[in-house]
């Protein structure tokens, strides 16, 4: 599956962001919520070996993998109810992760090297109710105001076919569609290969690759440790946590379409043909 690394990409004209664990510290909150319930029933904390299989998969926090491991003495419905109660307590405390605010500020006023405006959109598996809770903190709400309402594609968005969450590419393709439908007059339609997906989860990377887009993978250190020695497979979208077929959509090892970045503070603008000069950042300094 190895291939020659591509280097002749066009400049990036659209950046599409996941949310949980990438822009805000929700993955920590999910763990806190689960651990509260696990402790209540005398169970150990959720380990990364299990958590790694849940991240980025819609509905997985209450699904088969979790319950097979947890073996809780309560019904799944009761667990869902207790989890909702914990989330209601903790989700409003979510905060932006390091580098997020500056990155969004810069991209809001950025252009590619050819002078085209860079557009941004959100593509999150979170349903609208949870999204509102997670972004209710004033500083978090302010950060997310950079995403125009119609360019926020969420987990229960009717524009995305039900059952086609990540690792299917649909949510990213819809995010691109929302951008193309609202371009300024005279702007040329943006193609998938002109898009850059930002993801922290393995299924999210796969979804971005399946969409024919370039991908930046920014995993939690705990997740990175779980995939030690398999980074090349992750970046190719070939881990296959949730088999969905259509393998022709997947990448090849070392094909140049995806890369690992430790933090959003480390994003290499110039590498992706993005001009985010300090002059423009200052002009757009208010979200």
N, C-alpha and C positions, 0 to 999 in steps of 0.2 A: 504493500500500500504506500510505499515511499514515493516521493515525487520531487521534481525540481521546484524549488521555492520561487514563487512568482514575485516579481519586483516592479512590474509595469502598471501598477494600479493607478486609476485616476484619483485626483484629490477627493477627500471626503467632503460631501455636501450635506449630509444628514447624520446626526448622532441620535441613536435610540437607546434609551436607558431602561434597564430593570430597576426595581426599587428596593425590595427587601434584602438587607445585607449588603447592598451596593451603595445606595444613597443614604439610607438611614439604618440605625442599629437594631432593626426588627428581629434579626436572627437571634440576637442575644435575648430579646424579649420573649420570643417563642420558646427558647430554652428555659428561661425563668418560669414561664407559665407551666410548661410541662413538668419541670422539676418540683414545683409546689404541689402538684397533684400526685406525682410519684412518691414524694416524701410522705404525704398524707396517708398513703396505703403501704408504707414501709418498703418502698422500692428504691433502687439506686438512681442516681442522676442519669440523665440521658447522655450516653457516650457519643463521641464523634463517629465511631464505627457505625452507629445506627443513624445519627443525625445526617451523615453524609448521604444516606440513601433517601432521605426525606426532602432535602433542600431542592427547591425549584420544581417540585412535582405537585401539581394542584391536588388538594385534599389529602396529601400524604400524612399530615400531622395527626390524622385520626384514622388512618388506613391500616391495611393488613400488616405491613412491615413493622409499624410501631406497636400494634397490639400483640403481634406474635412475640416480640421482644419483651414488652412490659408485663404481659400476663396479669393485668389488673383484676381485682375481684369485683369489678363493677361492669355494667353493660356499656357498650360503645356509646349509646345515647346519653347515658349519665356522664361518661367522660367528656363527650362533646359539650354538654351543658356546663360542666365544671370548667372546661377549657375556655368557653366563651366568657364565663364570669372572670377568670383570671386575665384574659385578654382585655376585657373592658377596664380592668384596673391598671394594666401595664402599658397597653398600646399608646395611650395619650402621652406617655413619657418618652416616646421615640425622638431621637435627635439626629441631625445630619452627621454623617461620618467624616473623618478628616479629608480635606481636599475638595469636598463636594461643592460647597458654596462658591469657592473661587473658580472651579472648573465650569460651573453653570454660568457664572458671571462672564467668564471669558468667551464661552461658546455663544452666549446670547448676542454678542457684538462681533463675533468672528466672521471671517470670510475665508474662502479657499484661496490658493495662490493665484487663481485666475480671476479673482475678484467677485466670485459668486457668494452670496450669503449662505452661511451654514445654519441649517434648521435643526431643531431638536424635538423629540417626542418621547413619551413615556409608554412602556409596554410592561405592565405588571400583572402577575397572576392574582394579586389581591383583589377581592371583590370590593365594590364601591363603599359599602358600610365600613369595612375594615380599613380601607384607604382613608376615609374621613377621620377615623379614630387615630390612625397612625400619624396623620399630618395635622392634628388639631393643636399641637403645641405651637405658640405664636412664631417662634423662630423657624420651625419646620414648615409651617404653612407659608411663611414668607419665601423660604427656599423653593418650594414647589410652585409658587406663583409664576415662575419662569415658563412652565409648561402650559400652553394655551389649553383651555378646557376640551376642545374638540380633538386635541392631539394627545389626550390621555386615554390609552386603551387599557381597560382593566379586566380582571378575570371573569366578570359577569357581563361584559360588554356585549350587547345584542349584535354588534357588527362582526363578532367572531363566532363561528359555529360552535355550539356546545360540544364538549368532548374533544376539542382541538387545541387544548392548552399545550404549553411547552412539555416535551421537546418538539412538538409540531411547529412549523414555522409561521402559522397563521397570524399570531398576535404581532409579530414583527412586520409581516407583510401589510397588515392592516395599519400599523403605525406609519409605515411609509406612504400608504394610500392617503392617510389623513394629511400628511405633509403635502403631497402632490396635489390634492384637491384644494389646497389653500395657498398655493404659491402666488407671488405677486405677478402682475401682468408682465410678460416678456421673459419670465424665468423658465428655463428648460426643465422638463420633467426629470426627476431624480431616479436613477436606476438602482437596483439592489447593490451592485458592486461599488456604488458611490456612498453607501451607508456603512456606518460603524456602530456595531452593537456593543454596549457595555453590560457585562454580566458577572455575577459572582458564583452562580450555580452551574453544575455540570450539564443538566438538561437545558439550561438557558443557553449555554455555549452551543450545544447541539442544535437548538432551535434557530439560533442566528446563522449557523453554518448551513442549515437546511434552507434558510431563506435566501441563500446566495449572497450573504453580507459578510463583511470583515468583522472580526470580533476581538474585543479586549476582555480578557478574563482576569478579574480582581477577586480571588477567593479569600475567605477567612483563613488565617494561618492553620487553624485546626483542620479545615477541609483540605488545604494544600498538603498537610501531613498525611491525610488518609489516601491521597492520590500520588504519593511519592513514587517516582519511577514511571508514572503513567501520564505525565503532563502532555506529551506529544499526542497521545490518544485523545485526551480531553480536548485539546485545541483542534483536532481534526473532527470532533463531534462523534467519535467512535467508541464511547464507553457503553452506550446502549442500556442505561438503567431502566428505561421504559421502551421496549421494542415497539416500533410503529410501522416498520416496513419502509418502502421507498428509499432504499439504501443508496440509490443514485444521487440523492440530495447531499450525502455526507462528503466530507473533505478527505484528503489524503494526508498522511504524516508529513510534517515539515513542508506543507505547500504554500506557506507564507500568508495565508488568509487570517490567521489568528495569532495572538501573542499573550503571554502572561505579563501582568503589571502588578507589582506588590501593593500599590496604593494609588488612588486617584490623584494623589499629590504628585505622582510621578508620570503623569500622562505626557507623552512626547508629541506635542502638537505638530512640529515641523515634519515629522516622519509621515504624518497623514495628510500633508499638504494643507494644513490649517494655519492661517495667519491670525493669531490672537494677541497682537501687539499691545503693549502697555497703554498706548494712547487710547485705543479703542476700549480697553477694560475700564479706564478711568471715566470715559464718556458714558459707559453703561453700568456704572458702579451701583446703581440702585435697581434691585429686582422689582 
